[in-house]
Amino acid sequence: MNGNNEENYERLTRKQYREQQKKTIQKDDEKLNNDEVNINEENLGFEKEDKNSRHNRISKKLNWIILYLCMGIIIVFLILFFFNP
């Protein structure tokens, strides 16, 4: 069996082999693209909802961090103002 396959490959010219490889690659790419489109269409609503919820969580955390930093700066200035070294 292996000898038969090797003979078939040896009979192909380089140009024919490259064309054959291009065709198989294009077929694989088309299959992958079709699968990606189907997956993207199914998850489109979920991704939008997930991005909005993630954005809201991050914005709340950022607001709390900004508040704590402002409070820390005010406390440092008060300490420096009342306890002059």
Secondary structure, 3 states (H helix, E strand, C coil): CHHHHHHHHHHCCHHHHHHHHHHHHHHHHHHHHHHHHHHHHHHHHHHHHHHHHHHHHHHHHHHHHHHHHHHHHHHHHHHHHHCCC
